[in-house]
Amino acid sequence: MFCDTIDKSSSRNIVYVLHHPQSDHVYIGKSTKGLKRPHAHGLPSSMSRYAHLPRTKWIKSLRERGLDPEVAVLEECAAPEDLSE
């Protein structure tokens, strides 16, 4: 299900993408905490706790090459339940 676009300044419920800065590789996620969640994927505590996940391995491989994924909001939703697929 796609959500309606709403005012960006008020939305905490988003569908986001982490995009490889030099290729078409992407990770798509959803958040009820706005941009805090996508940015948290790269924090040391998250990288350690979720080291087994492909997303974390991908971010680590980017960082080993001096890169970071770019973050973009794909969709914004008025309510958390609108984030359902």
BELCOR-V213063 format. One record per residue. N is the residue number from 0. PHI is phi in whole degrees, -180 to 180 (999 if undefined). Layout:
n/phi
N/PHI
N/PHI
//
This chain:
n/phi
0/999
1/-94
2/-97
3/-74
4/-75
5/-130
6/-58
7/-60
8/-72
9/-108
10/-88
11/-110
12/-100
13/-134
14/-108
15/-129
16/-129
17/-102
18/-117
19/-63
20/-69
21/-126
22/-149
23/-95
24/-69
25/-138
26/-125
27/-113
28/-140
29/-131
30/-144
31/-105
32/-122
33/61
34/-78
35/-60
36/-64
37/-62
38/-72
39/-69
40/-57
41/-96
42/-71
43/-53
44/-64
45/-71
46/-62
47/-74
48/-65
49/-111
50/-59
51/-79
52/-81
53/-57
54/-59
55/-68
56/-62
57/-65
58/-62
59/-62
60/-66
61/-64
62/-64
63/-64
64/-102
65/77
66/-119
67/-133
68/-68
69/-89
70/-109
71/-142
72/-89
73/-92
74/-152
75/-125
76/-127
77/-74
78/-134
79/-57
80/-66
81/-73
82/-79
83/-61
84/-77
//
